[in-house]
């Protein structure tokens, strides 16, 4: 029984071409690893900076003094009296 994968891909017969493909594969894997490390470093750096900023804000008390929300609404209004016209 023949392998169905060989219908789509046939490895090169030349040892030099095989070596080139192996080196290319190693290069792609190394590049992928380094790009992943760079993105991980950026994400970790952003998380650390955010943690430091939030910690400093908490220490300095810059949280913004807010009143407790008790459900009351302060409003101002004016009552306007309308007098009805009398037909007397």
Secondary structure, 3 states (H helix, E strand, C coil): CCCHHHHCCCCCCCHHHHHHHHHHHHHHHHHHHHHHHHHHHHHHHHHHHHHHHHHHHHHHCCCCCCCCCCCCCCCCCCCCCCCCCCCC
